[in-house]
Amino acid sequence: MKGHLLISRKELYRKTVLELGKSKRITLVEASARLCLGYRQTLRVYGRFVTEGDSGLIHRRRGVISNRSYSASFRERVLQCYRKYYKPHDLGPTLAAEKLAGEFWGQYT
C-alpha cells in the first residue's frame, strides 16, 4: 500500500490541531492545551510534523513486536494446553491463566 497511511483517531486529531497551528490560526500553546501535551512535547511533535509530514505523527513502534512478548512457540504450547485441558470446562480467561501459570511456573522462573 505505497502512498497510504493507516492513522489512528488520536493521530488524526493531532494532525488537525497541528495544521491549525501551522496556518497560524492558533498558537502552539493553544495546540498543546488541545492535545493535552506539554509545550515542549508539542514543539517536538510539531517539528516532526513539519519535517516529515503526516507520517511524522504515526507512532514509531507501530507494527513492532513488543520486547515483553512471549515467543510464538511458548504461546502455542500454552494454547494447546488450554484447549486440551480447560476449554471443555469453559473456564474464564483469568481462572485459566491462574491454572496454566501453575503448570508452566517451574519452567520459566
Biopython code that builds the backbone (N, CA, C, O; Angstrom):
import numpy as np
from Bio.PDB.StructureBuilder import StructureBuilder

atoms = [
    (1, "MET", "N", (0.830, -1.187, 0.000)),
    (1, "MET", "CA", (0.000, 0.000, 0.000)),
    (1, "MET", "C", (0.866, 1.237, 0.000)),
    (1, "MET", "O", (0.792, 2.052, 0.920)),
    (2, "LYS", "N", (1.660, 1.380, -0.992)),
    (2, "LYS", "CA", (2.533, 2.530, -1.068)),
    (2, "LYS", "C", (1.705, 3.792, -1.262)),
    (2, "LYS", "O", (0.802, 3.844, -2.097)),
    (3, "GLY", "N", (2.034, 4.806, -0.473)),
    (3, "GLY", "CA", (1.332, 6.063, -0.579)),
    (3, "GLY", "C", (0.151, 6.203, 0.362)),
    (3, "GLY", "O", (-0.474, 7.263, 0.416)),
    (4, "HIS", "N", (-0.170, 5.136, 1.115)),
    (4, "HIS", "CA", (-1.279, 5.182, 2.061)),
    (4, "HIS", "C", (-0.751, 5.059, 3.479)),
    (4, "HIS", "O", (0.212, 4.337, 3.740)),
    (5, "LEU", "N", (-1.394, 5.774, 4.390)),
    (5, "LEU", "CA", (-1.036, 5.697, 5.802)),
    (5, "LEU", "C", (-2.244, 5.228, 6.598)),
    (5, "LEU", "O", (-3.365, 5.688, 6.381)),
    (6, "LEU", "N", (-2.001, 4.310, 7.518)),
    (6, "LEU", "CA", (-3.030, 3.946, 8.485)),
    (6, "LEU", "C", (-2.799, 4.832, 9.701)),
    (6, "LEU", "O", (-1.724, 4.809, 10.301)),
    (7, "ILE", "N", (-3.794, 5.596, 10.052)),
    (7, "ILE", "CA", (-3.626, 6.580, 11.111)),
    (7, "ILE", "C", (-4.764, 6.420, 12.120)),
    (7, "ILE", "O", (-5.915, 6.216, 11.733)),
    (8, "SER", "N", (-4.448, 6.511, 13.385)),
    (8, "SER", "CA", (-5.464, 6.364, 14.428)),
    (8, "SER", "C", (-6.231, 7.671, 14.597)),
    (8, "SER", "O", (-5.849, 8.708, 14.054)),
    (9, "ARG", "N", (-7.316, 7.601, 15.358)),
    (9, "ARG", "CA", (-8.105, 8.809, 15.609)),
    (9, "ARG", "C", (-7.290, 9.856, 16.366)),
    (9, "ARG", "O", (-7.384, 11.054, 16.096)),
    (10, "LYS", "N", (-6.493, 9.383, 17.314)),
    (10, "LYS", "CA", (-5.667, 10.300, 18.095)),
    (10, "LYS", "C", (-4.679, 11.028, 17.186)),
    (10, "LYS", "O", (-4.492, 12.239, 17.302)),
    (11, "GLU", "N", (-4.048, 10.275, 16.278)),
    (11, "GLU", "CA", (-3.080, 10.881, 15.363)),
    (11, "GLU", "C", (-3.782, 11.805, 14.373)),
    (11, "GLU", "O", (-3.229, 12.835, 13.988)),
    (12, "LEU", "N", (-4.983, 11.447, 13.964)),
    (12, "LEU", "CA", (-5.741, 12.306, 13.058)),
    (12, "LEU", "C", (-6.119, 13.618, 13.744)),
    (12, "LEU", "O", (-6.085, 14.682, 13.126)),
    (13, "TYR", "N", (-6.482, 13.533, 15.033)),
    (13, "TYR", "CA", (-6.799, 14.749, 15.784)),
    (13, "TYR", "C", (-5.551, 15.622, 15.924)),
    (13, "TYR", "O", (-5.616, 16.844, 15.788)),
    (14, "ARG", "N", (-4.411, 14.974, 16.198)),
    (14, "ARG", "CA", (-3.157, 15.738, 16.278)),
    (14, "ARG", "C", (-2.885, 16.460, 14.970)),
    (14, "ARG", "O", (-2.454, 17.614, 14.965)),
    (15, "LYS", "N", (-3.137, 15.778, 13.863)),
    (15, "LYS", "CA", (-2.896, 16.376, 12.554)),
    (15, "LYS", "C", (-3.750, 17.619, 12.355)),
    (15, "LYS", "O", (-3.249, 18.643, 11.891)),
    (16, "THR", "N", (-5.037, 17.544, 12.701)),
    (16, "THR", "CA", (-5.909, 18.700, 12.508)),
    (16, "THR", "C", (-5.486, 19.868, 13.391)),
    (16, "THR", "O", (-5.485, 21.015, 12.944)),
    (17, "VAL", "N", (-5.127, 19.582, 14.645)),
    (17, "VAL", "CA", (-4.710, 20.658, 15.559)),
    (17, "VAL", "C", (-3.396, 21.272, 15.089)),
    (17, "VAL", "O", (-3.240, 22.493, 15.093)),
    (18, "LEU", "N", (-2.448, 20.421, 14.683)),
    (18, "LEU", "CA", (-1.158, 20.946, 14.244)),
    (18, "LEU", "C", (-1.266, 21.709, 12.929)),
    (18, "LEU", "O", (-0.497, 22.639, 12.686)),
    (19, "GLU", "N", (-2.214, 21.321, 12.082)),
    (19, "GLU", "CA", (-2.438, 22.100, 10.863)),
    (19, "GLU", "C", (-2.979, 23.491, 11.193)),
    (19, "GLU", "O", (-2.645, 24.470, 10.526)),
    (20, "LEU", "N", (-3.820, 23.568, 12.230)),
    (20, "LEU", "CA", (-4.283, 24.890, 12.680)),
    (20, "LEU", "C", (-3.105, 25.713, 13.177)),
    (20, "LEU", "O", (-3.039, 26.917, 12.928)),
    (21, "GLY", "N", (-2.192, 25.084, 13.867)),
    (21, "GLY", "CA", (-1.009, 25.789, 14.342)),
    (21, "GLY", "C", (-0.102, 26.198, 13.204)),
    (21, "GLY", "O", (0.482, 27.281, 13.220)),
    (22, "LYS", "N", (0.015, 25.326, 12.213)),
    (22, "LYS", "CA", (0.877, 25.627, 11.064)),
    (22, "LYS", "C", (0.327, 26.803, 10.249)),
    (22, "LYS", "O", (1.090, 27.601, 9.706)),
    (23, "SER", "N", (-0.997, 26.900, 10.171)),
    (23, "SER", "CA", (-1.611, 28.002, 9.424)),
    (23, "SER", "C", (-1.782, 29.258, 10.277)),
    (23, "SER", "O", (-2.395, 30.232, 9.839)),
    (24, "LYS", "N", (-1.236, 29.232, 11.501)),
    (24, "LYS", "CA", (-1.231, 30.378, 12.418)),
    (24, "LYS", "C", (-2.628, 30.764, 12.909)),
    (24, "LYS", "O", (-2.841, 31.902, 13.329)),
    (25, "ARG", "N", (-3.574, 29.834, 12.860)),
    (25, "ARG", "CA", (-4.896, 30.116, 13.407)),
    (25, "ARG", "C", (-4.899, 30.002, 14.922)),
    (25, "ARG", "O", (-5.655, 30.694, 15.605)),
    (26, "ILE", "N", (-4.042, 29.117, 15.448)),
    (26, "ILE", "CA", (-3.878, 29.005, 16.894)),
    (26, "ILE", "C", (-2.379, 28.991, 17.193)),
    (26, "ILE", "O", (-1.567, 28.702, 16.314)),
    (27, "THR", "N", (-2.028, 29.297, 18.413)),
    (27, "THR", "CA", (-0.619, 29.252, 18.812)),
    (27, "THR", "C", (-0.281, 27.834, 19.262)),
    (27, "THR", "O", (-1.173, 27.012, 19.472)),
    (28, "LEU", "N", (0.995, 27.559, 19.407)),
    (28, "LEU", "CA", (1.403, 26.244, 19.881)),
    (28, "LEU", "C", (1.032, 26.029, 21.345)),
    (28, "LEU", "O", (0.878, 24.889, 21.783)),
    (29, "VAL", "N", (0.891, 27.092, 22.089)),
    (29, "VAL", "CA", (0.425, 26.975, 23.475)),
    (29, "VAL", "C", (-1.021, 26.467, 23.479)),
    (29, "VAL", "O", (-1.370, 25.582, 24.260)),
    (30, "GLU", "N", (-1.862, 27.036, 22.598)),
    (30, "GLU", "CA", (-3.238, 26.562, 22.490)),
    (30, "GLU", "C", (-3.278, 25.127, 21.968)),
    (30, "GLU", "O", (-4.088, 24.320, 22.423)),
    (31, "ALA", "N", (-2.413, 24.815, 21.023)),
    (31, "ALA", "CA", (-2.356, 23.458, 20.482)),
    (31, "ALA", "C", (-1.964, 22.464, 21.566)),
    (31, "ALA", "O", (-2.523, 21.369, 21.636)),
    (32, "SER", "N", (-1.008, 22.837, 22.412)),
    (32, "SER", "CA", (-0.594, 21.933, 23.481)),
    (32, "SER", "C", (-1.724, 21.707, 24.469)),
    (32, "SER", "O", (-1.863, 20.607, 25.005)),
    (33, "ALA", "N", (-2.530, 22.723, 24.718)),
    (33, "ALA", "CA", (-3.687, 22.553, 25.612)),
    (33, "ALA", "C", (-4.722, 21.628, 24.981)),
    (33, "ALA", "O", (-5.289, 20.774, 25.662)),
    (34, "ARG", "N", (-4.972, 21.792, 23.685)),
    (34, "ARG", "CA", (-5.946, 20.936, 23.000)),
    (34, "ARG", "C", (-5.483, 19.487, 22.928)),
    (34, "ARG", "O", (-6.293, 18.564, 23.011)),
    (35, "LEU", "N", (-4.181, 19.293, 22.774)),
    (35, "LEU", "CA", (-3.643, 17.935, 22.654)),
    (35, "LEU", "C", (-3.333, 17.299, 24.004)),
    (35, "LEU", "O", (-2.957, 16.129, 24.072)),
    (36, "CYS", "N", (-3.491, 18.068, 25.070)),
    (36, "CYS", "CA", (-3.159, 17.593, 26.427)),
    (36, "CYS", "C", (-1.698, 17.162, 26.512)),
    (36, "CYS", "O", (-1.372, 16.135, 27.108)),
    (37, "LEU", "N", (-0.829, 17.963, 25.908)),
    (37, "LEU", "CA", (0.608, 17.731, 25.950)),
    (37, "LEU", "C", (1.275, 18.958, 26.555)),
    (37, "LEU", "O", (0.706, 20.049, 26.574)),
    (38, "GLY", "N", (2.467, 18.761, 27.039)),
    (38, "GLY", "CA", (3.251, 19.895, 27.478)),
    (38, "GLY", "C", (3.727, 20.695, 26.280)),
    (38, "GLY", "O", (3.726, 20.201, 25.152)),
    (39, "TYR", "N", (4.129, 21.921, 26.526)),
    (39, "TYR", "CA", (4.559, 22.782, 25.432)),
    (39, "TYR", "C", (5.779, 22.211, 24.718)),
    (39, "TYR", "O", (5.845, 22.223, 23.489)),
    (40, "ARG", "N", (6.749, 21.709, 25.491)),
    (40, "ARG", "CA", (7.966, 21.169, 24.870)),
    (40, "ARG", "C", (7.662, 19.924, 24.034)),
    (40, "ARG", "O", (8.235, 19.741, 22.960)),
    (41, "GLN", "N", (6.767, 19.075, 24.523)),
    (41, "GLN", "CA", (6.379, 17.896, 23.748)),
    (41, "GLN", "C", (5.652, 18.320, 22.477)),
    (41, "GLN", "O", (5.836, 17.715, 21.421)),
    (42, "THR", "N", (4.835, 19.347, 22.577)),
    (42, "THR", "CA", (4.142, 19.858, 21.395)),
    (42, "THR", "C", (5.137, 20.393, 20.380)),
    (42, "THR", "O", (4.954, 20.210, 19.176)),
    (43, "LEU", "N", (6.187, 21.050, 20.851)),
    (43, "LEU", "CA", (7.229, 21.519, 19.926)),
    (43, "LEU", "C", (7.884, 20.359, 19.194)),
    (43, "LEU", "O", (8.139, 20.444, 17.992)),
    (44, "ARG", "N", (8.161, 19.266, 19.919)),
    (44, "ARG", "CA", (8.779, 18.095, 19.281)),
    (44, "ARG", "C", (7.844, 17.476, 18.244)),
    (44, "ARG", "O", (8.264, 17.160, 17.130)),
    (45, "VAL", "N", (6.580, 17.308, 18.615)),
    (45, "VAL", "CA", (5.605, 16.713, 17.698)),
    (45, "VAL", "C", (5.398, 17.621, 16.489)),
    (45, "VAL", "O", (5.328, 17.148, 15.355)),
    (46, "TYR", "N", (5.301, 18.911, 16.733)),
    (46, "TYR", "CA", (5.114, 19.872, 15.642)),
    (46, "TYR", "C", (6.320, 19.870, 14.701)),
    (46, "TYR", "O", (6.156, 19.890, 13.481)),
    (47, "GLY", "N", (7.515, 19.846, 15.258)),
    (47, "GLY", "CA", (8.720, 19.821, 14.424)),
    (47, "GLY", "C", (8.772, 18.577, 13.545)),
    (47, "GLY", "O", (9.141, 18.655, 12.373)),
    (48, "ARG", "N", (8.404, 17.430, 14.111)),
    (48, "ARG", "CA", (8.401, 16.200, 13.320)),
    (48, "ARG", "C", (7.307, 16.258, 12.255)),
    (48, "ARG", "O", (7.490, 15.742, 11.152)),
    (49, "PHE", "N", (6.164, 16.885, 12.579)),
    (49, "PHE", "CA", (5.077, 17.031, 11.618)),
    (49, "PHE", "C", (5.499, 17.932, 10.459)),
    (49, "PHE", "O", (5.167, 17.654, 9.307)),
    (50, "VAL", "N", (6.218, 18.995, 10.752)),
    (50, "VAL", "CA", (6.651, 19.926, 9.704)),
    (50, "VAL", "C", (7.693, 19.278, 8.798)),
    (50, "VAL", "O", (7.648, 19.445, 7.580)),
    (51, "THR", "N", (8.637, 18.535, 9.394)),
    (51, "THR", "CA", (9.713, 17.956, 8.578)),
    (51, "THR", "C", (9.292, 16.690, 7.845)),
    (51, "THR", "O", (9.691, 16.486, 6.698)),
    (52, "GLU", "N", (8.488, 15.829, 8.488)),
    (52, "GLU", "CA", (8.156, 14.535, 7.887)),
    (52, "GLU", "C", (6.746, 14.464, 7.321)),
    (52, "GLU", "O", (6.407, 13.509, 6.622)),
    (53, "GLY", "N", (5.936, 15.447, 7.609)),
    (53, "GLY", "CA", (4.554, 15.418, 7.129)),
    (53, "GLY", "C", (3.678, 14.519, 7.989)),
    (53, "GLY", "O", (3.944, 14.322, 9.175)),
    (54, "ASP", "N", (2.634, 13.977, 7.380)),
    (54, "ASP", "CA", (1.681, 13.152, 8.118)),
    (54, "ASP", "C", (2.330, 11.912, 8.721)),
    (54, "ASP", "O", (1.933, 11.475, 9.801)),
    (55, "SER", "N", (3.311, 11.343, 8.050)),
    (55, "SER", "CA", (3.963, 10.136, 8.563)),
    (55, "SER", "C", (4.755, 10.410, 9.837)),
    (55, "SER", "O", (5.085, 9.476, 10.567)),
    (56, "GLY", "N", (5.064, 11.672, 10.116)),
    (56, "GLY", "CA", (5.764, 12.017, 11.340)),
    (56, "GLY", "C", (4.898, 11.908, 12.571)),
    (56, "GLY", "O", (5.412, 11.904, 13.690)),
    (57, "LEU", "N", (3.579, 11.818, 12.387)),
    (57, "LEU", "CA", (2.664, 11.714, 13.516)),
    (57, "LEU", "C", (2.394, 10.268, 13.914)),
    (57, "LEU", "O", (1.871, 10.016, 15.000)),
    (58, "ILE", "N", (2.738, 9.329, 13.066)),
    (58, "ILE", "CA", (2.471, 7.923, 13.344)),
    (58, "ILE", "C", (3.459, 7.414, 14.376)),
    (58, "ILE", "O", (4.652, 7.713, 14.320)),
    (59, "HIS", "N", (2.937, 6.633, 15.326)),
    (59, "HIS", "CA", (3.761, 6.105, 16.409)),
    (59, "HIS", "C", (4.891, 5.261, 15.843)),
    (59, "HIS", "O", (4.667, 4.432, 14.960)),
    (60, "ARG", "N", (6.099, 5.465, 16.341)),
    (60, "ARG", "CA", (7.289, 4.814, 15.806)),
    (60, "ARG", "C", (7.309, 3.295, 16.019)),
    (60, "ARG", "O", (7.917, 2.571, 15.231)),
    (61, "ARG", "N", (6.655, 2.814, 17.067)),
    (61, "ARG", "CA", (6.702, 1.383, 17.374)),
    (61, "ARG", "C", (5.536, 0.607, 16.763)),
    (61, "ARG", "O", (5.367, -0.577, 17.056)),
    (62, "ARG", "N", (4.736, 1.249, 15.926)),
    (62, "ARG", "CA", (3.616, 0.549, 15.310)),
    (62, "ARG", "C", (4.135, -0.583, 14.430)),
    (62, "ARG", "O", (5.004, -0.382, 13.582)),
    (63, "GLY", "N", (3.588, -1.770, 14.647)),
    (63, "GLY", "CA", (3.969, -2.931, 13.855)),
    (63, "GLY", "C", (5.188, -3.665, 14.376)),
    (63, "GLY", "O", (5.579, -4.676, 13.794)),
    (64, "VAL", "N", (5.803, -3.195, 15.450)),
    (64, "VAL", "CA", (6.987, -3.838, 16.012)),
    (64, "VAL", "C", (6.551, -4.714, 17.183)),
    (64, "VAL", "O", (5.746, -4.294, 18.014)),
    (65, "ILE", "N", (7.083, -5.921, 17.245)),
    (65, "ILE", "CA", (6.734, -6.834, 18.322)),
    (65, "ILE", "C", (7.271, -6.289, 19.638)),
    (65, "ILE", "O", (8.386, -5.770, 19.703)),
    (66, "SER", "N", (6.466, -6.414, 20.680)),
    (66, "SER", "CA", (6.832, -5.910, 21.995)),
    (66, "SER", "C", (8.052, -6.631, 22.548)),
    (66, "SER", "O", (8.249, -7.820, 22.298)),
    (67, "ASN", "N", (8.863, -5.910, 23.296)),
    (67, "ASN", "CA", (10.019, -6.523, 23.949)),
    (67, "ASN", "C", (9.591, -7.453, 25.072)),
    (67, "ASN", "O", (10.361, -8.315, 25.495)),
    (68, "ARG", "N", (8.382, -7.285, 25.552)),
    (68, "ARG", "CA", (7.892, -8.081, 26.670)),
    (68, "ARG", "C", (7.064, -9.284, 26.240)),
    (68, "ARG", "O", (6.533, -9.998, 27.091)),
    (69, "SER", "N", (6.942, -9.522, 24.942)),
    (69, "SER", "CA", (6.103, -10.615, 24.465)),
    (69, "SER", "C", (6.801, -11.964, 24.632)),
    (69, "SER", "O", (8.027, -12.055, 24.680)),
    (70, "TYR", "N", (5.980, -12.998, 24.718)),
    (70, "TYR", "CA", (6.499, -14.358, 24.799)),
    (70, "TYR", "C", (6.786, -14.866, 23.395)),
    (70, "TYR", "O", (6.273, -14.327, 22.415)),
    (71, "SER", "N", (7.600, -15.897, 23.303)),
    (71, "SER", "CA", (7.917, -16.462, 21.993)),
    (71, "SER", "C", (6.667, -17.148, 21.431)),
    (71, "SER", "O", (5.760, -17.526, 22.173)),
    (72, "ALA", "N", (6.642, -17.295, 20.125)),
    (72, "ALA", "CA", (5.494, -17.916, 19.465)),
    (72, "ALA", "C", (5.340, -19.371, 19.879)),
    (72, "ALA", "O", (4.219, -19.858, 20.022)),
    (73, "SER", "N", (6.450, -20.069, 20.073)),
    (73, "SER", "CA", (6.374, -21.479, 20.464)),
    (73, "SER", "C", (5.776, -21.616, 21.866)),
    (73, "SER", "O", (4.977, -22.520, 22.109)),
    (74, "PHE", "N", (6.152, -20.734, 22.781)),
    (74, "PHE", "CA", (5.604, -20.778, 24.137)),
    (74, "PHE", "C", (4.107, -20.500, 24.112)),
    (74, "PHE", "O", (3.333, -21.202, 24.762)),
    (75, "ARG", "N", (3.699, -19.484, 23.369)),
    (75, "ARG", "CA", (2.283, -19.153, 23.281)),
    (75, "ARG", "C", (1.490, -20.317, 22.701)),
    (75, "ARG", "O", (0.390, -20.616, 23.165)),
    (76, "GLU", "N", (2.042, -20.968, 21.697)),
    (76, "GLU", "CA", (1.346, -22.099, 21.083)),
    (76, "GLU", "C", (1.208, -23.255, 22.068)),
    (76, "GLU", "O", (0.160, -23.900, 22.113)),
    (77, "ARG", "N", (2.245, -23.529, 22.857)),
    (77, "ARG", "CA", (2.173, -24.593, 23.862)),
    (77, "ARG", "C", (1.124, -24.276, 24.919)),
    (77, "ARG", "O", (0.392, -25.169, 25.346)),
    (78, "VAL", "N", (1.042, -23.043, 25.338)),
    (78, "VAL", "CA", (0.048, -22.649, 26.335)),
    (78, "VAL", "C", (-1.354, -22.813, 25.763)),
    (78, "VAL", "O", (-2.241, -23.335, 26.439)),
    (79, "LEU", "N", (-1.561, -22.376, 24.539)),
    (79, "LEU", "CA", (-2.879, -22.504, 23.926)),
    (79, "LEU", "C", (-3.272, -23.961, 23.726)),
    (79, "LEU", "O", (-4.435, -24.316, 23.916)),
    (80, "GLN", "N", (-2.319, -24.811, 23.344)),
    (80, "GLN", "CA", (-2.610, -26.241, 23.206)),
    (80, "GLN", "C", (-3.026, -26.830, 24.544)),
    (80, "GLN", "O", (-3.985, -27.598, 24.615)),
    (81, "CYS", "N", (-2.317, -26.478, 25.594)),
    (81, "CYS", "CA", (-2.642, -26.981, 26.932)),
    (81, "CYS", "C", (-4.017, -26.496, 27.356)),
    (81, "CYS", "O", (-4.790, -27.260, 27.934)),
    (82, "TYR", "N", (-4.330, -25.249, 27.082)),
    (82, "TYR", "CA", (-5.636, -24.705, 27.439)),
    (82, "TYR", "C", (-6.747, -25.446, 26.698)),
    (82, "TYR", "O", (-7.745, -25.847, 27.297)),
    (83, "ARG", "N", (-6.563, -25.622, 25.402)),
    (83, "ARG", "CA", (-7.588, -26.301, 24.608)),
    (83, "ARG", "C", (-7.772, -27.751, 25.047)),
    (83, "ARG", "O", (-8.887, -28.273, 25.051)),
    (84, "LYS", "N", (-6.676, -28.386, 25.414)),
    (84, "LYS", "CA", (-6.729, -29.802, 25.780)),
    (84, "LYS", "C", (-7.404, -30.012, 27.132)),
    (84, "LYS", "O", (-8.250, -30.897, 27.263)),
    (85, "TYR", "N", (-7.045, -29.217, 28.137)),
    (85, "TYR", "CA", (-7.499, -29.489, 29.497)),
    (85, "TYR", "C", (-8.638, -28.594, 29.978)),
    (85, "TYR", "O", (-9.498, -29.047, 30.733)),
    (86, "TYR", "N", (-8.657, -27.350, 29.560)),
    (86, "TYR", "CA", (-9.559, -26.411, 30.205)),
    (86, "TYR", "C", (-10.710, -25.925, 29.338)),
    (86, "TYR", "O", (-11.728, -25.490, 29.875)),
    (87, "LYS", "N", (-10.589, -25.982, 28.053)),
    (87, "LYS", "CA", (-11.662, -25.483, 27.180)),
    (87, "LYS", "C", (-12.969, -26.242, 27.388)),
    (87, "LYS", "O", (-14.025, -25.610, 27.405)),
    (88, "PRO", "N", (-12.951, -27.559, 27.545)),
    (88, "PRO", "CA", (-14.235, -28.249, 27.748)),
    (88, "PRO", "C", (-14.964, -27.776, 28.998)),
    (88, "PRO", "O", (-16.188, -27.887, 29.074)),
    (89, "HIS", "N", (-14.236, -27.249, 29.981)),
    (89, "HIS", "CA", (-14.859, -26.799, 31.213)),
    (89, "HIS", "C", (-15.298, -25.341, 31.138)),
    (89, "HIS", "O", (-15.912, -24.822, 32.070)),
    (90, "ASP", "N", (-14.986, -24.694, 30.041)),
    (90, "ASP", "CA", (-15.353, -23.289, 29.833)),
    (90, "ASP", "C", (-14.900, -22.388, 30.980)),
    (90, "ASP", "O", (-15.688, -21.635, 31.553)),
    (91, "LEU", "N", (-13.642, -22.484, 31.289)),
    (91, "LEU", "CA", (-13.076, -21.585, 32.291)),
    (91, "LEU", "C", (-12.938, -20.195, 31.685)),
    (91, "LEU", "O", (-12.703, -20.049, 30.486)),
    (92, "GLY", "N", (-13.085, -19.193, 32.514)),
    (92, "GLY", "CA", (-12.858, -17.838, 32.055)),
    (92, "GLY", "C", (-11.364, -17.594, 31.872)),
    (92, "GLY", "O", (-10.555, -18.411, 32.313)),
    (93, "PRO", "N", (-10.982, -16.503, 31.241)),
    (93, "PRO", "CA", (-9.576, -16.249, 30.960)),
    (93, "PRO", "C", (-8.723, -16.079, 32.219)),
    (93, "PRO", "O", (-7.561, -16.486, 32.230)),
    (94, "THR", "N", (-9.274, -15.491, 33.266)),
    (94, "THR", "CA", (-8.494, -15.260, 34.481)),
    (94, "THR", "C", (-8.200, -16.569, 35.192)),
    (94, "THR", "O", (-7.057, -16.827, 35.569)),
    (95, "LEU", "N", (-9.226, -17.401, 35.379)),
    (95, "LEU", "CA", (-9.022, -18.678, 36.055)),
    (95, "LEU", "C", (-8.132, -19.595, 35.228)),
    (95, "LEU", "O", (-7.284, -20.297, 35.778)),
    (96, "ALA", "N", (-8.316, -19.597, 33.917)),
    (96, "ALA", "CA", (-7.464, -20.409, 33.052)),
    (96, "ALA", "C", (-6.015, -19.949, 33.149)),
    (96, "ALA", "O", (-5.105, -20.778, 33.174)),
    (97, "ALA", "N", (-5.788, -18.636, 33.204)),
    (97, "ALA", "CA", (-4.420, -18.121, 33.320)),
    (97, "ALA", "C", (-3.796, -18.542, 34.631)),
    (97, "ALA", "O", (-2.610, -18.868, 34.671)),
    (98, "GLU", "N", (-4.580, -18.542, 35.721)),
    (98, "GLU", "CA", (-4.049, -18.967, 37.017)),
    (98, "GLU", "C", (-3.689, -20.447, 37.004)),
    (98, "GLU", "O", (-2.642, -20.835, 37.522)),
    (99, "LYS", "N", (-4.544, -21.272, 36.417)),
    (99, "LYS", "CA", (-4.276, -22.716, 36.356)),
    (99, "LYS", "C", (-3.064, -23.001, 35.469)),
    (99, "LYS", "O", (-2.210, -23.815, 35.820)),
    (100, "LEU", "N", (-2.994, -22.333, 34.328)),
    (100, "LEU", "CA", (-1.864, -22.550, 33.420)),
    (100, "LEU", "C", (-0.567, -22.034, 34.029)),
    (100, "LEU", "O", (0.491, -22.621, 33.802)),
    (101, "ALA", "N", (-0.627, -20.960, 34.790)),
    (101, "ALA", "CA", (0.575, -20.425, 35.438)),
    (101, "ALA", "C", (1.139, -21.445, 36.405)),
    (101, "ALA", "O", (2.357, -21.557, 36.549)),
    (102, "GLY", "N", (0.261, -22.197, 37.076)),
    (102, "GLY", "CA", (0.716, -23.246, 37.986)),
    (102, "GLY", "C", (1.456, -24.342, 37.256)),
    (102, "GLY", "O", (2.421, -24.891, 37.788)),
    (103, "GLU", "N", (1.027, -24.677, 36.047)),
    (103, "GLU", "CA", (1.673, -25.740, 35.272)),
    (103, "GLU", "C", (2.999, -25.286, 34.675)),
    (103, "GLU", "O", (3.964, -26.050, 34.659)),
    (104, "PHE", "N", (3.054, -24.052, 34.186)),
    (104, "PHE", "CA", (4.246, -23.578, 33.482)),
    (104, "PHE", "C", (5.214, -22.835, 34.413)),
    (104, "PHE", "O", (6.281, -22.412, 33.969)),
    (105, "TRP", "N", (4.870, -22.675, 35.662)),
    (105, "TRP", "CA", (5.658, -21.842, 36.566)),
    (105, "TRP", "C", (7.088, -22.329, 36.713)),
    (105, "TRP", "O", (8.020, -21.526, 36.659)),
    (106, "GLY", "N", (7.277, -23.602, 36.893)),
    (106, "GLY", "CA", (8.620, -24.129, 37.138)),
    (106, "GLY", "C", (9.554, -24.030, 35.948)),
    (106, "GLY", "O", (10.774, -24.029, 36.115)),
    (107, "GLN", "N", (8.994, -23.947, 34.740)),
    (107, "GLN", "CA", (9.825, -23.938, 33.536)),
    (107, "GLN", "C", (10.449, -22.587, 33.259)),
    (107, "GLN", "O", (11.502, -22.519, 32.624)),
    (108, "TYR", "N", (9.829, -21.505, 33.718)),
    (108, "TYR", "CA", (10.272, -20.168, 33.306)),
    (108, "TYR", "C", (10.592, -19.254, 34.478)),
    (108, "TYR", "O", (10.513, -18.032, 34.350)),
    (109, "THR", "N", (10.957, -19.837, 35.633)),
    (109, "THR", "CA", (11.350, -18.984, 36.755)),
    (109, "THR", "C", (12.830, -19.033, 36.969)),
    (109, "THR", "O", (13.346, -18.375, 37.873)),
]
sb = StructureBuilder()
sb.init_structure("model")
sb.init_model(0)
sb.init_chain("A")
sb.init_seg("    ")
for serial, (resi, resn, name, xyz) in enumerate(atoms, 1):
    if name == "N":
        sb.init_residue(resn, " ", resi, " ")
    sb.init_atom(name, np.array(xyz, "f"), 0.0, 1.0, " ", f" {name:<3s}", serial, name[0])
structure = sb.get_structure()
